[in-house]
């Protein structure tokens, strides 16, 4: 898995938690 992918997933998770 590319580092960029990991970062993107991390950002998505953060946004998801923030929205909830």
C-alpha positions as CSV (number, residue, x, y, z in Angstrom):
1,X,0.0,0.0,0.0
2,X,1.3,3.4,-0.9
3,X,1.9,6.0,1.9
4,X,-0.4,8.4,0.1
5,X,-3.2,5.9,0.3
6,X,-2.6,5.5,4.1
7,X,-2.7,9.3,4.5
8,X,-5.9,9.6,2.5
9,X,-7.5,6.9,4.6
10,X,-6.4,8.6,7.8
11,X,-7.9,11.9,6.6
12,X,-11.2,10.2,5.7
13,X,-11.4,8.5,9.1
14,X,-10.7,11.8,10.9
15,X,-13.4,13.6,8.8
16,X,-15.8,10.7,9.5
17,X,-15.2,11.0,13.3
18,X,-15.5,14.8,13.2
19,X,-18.9,14.6,11.3
20,X,-20.2,12.0,13.8
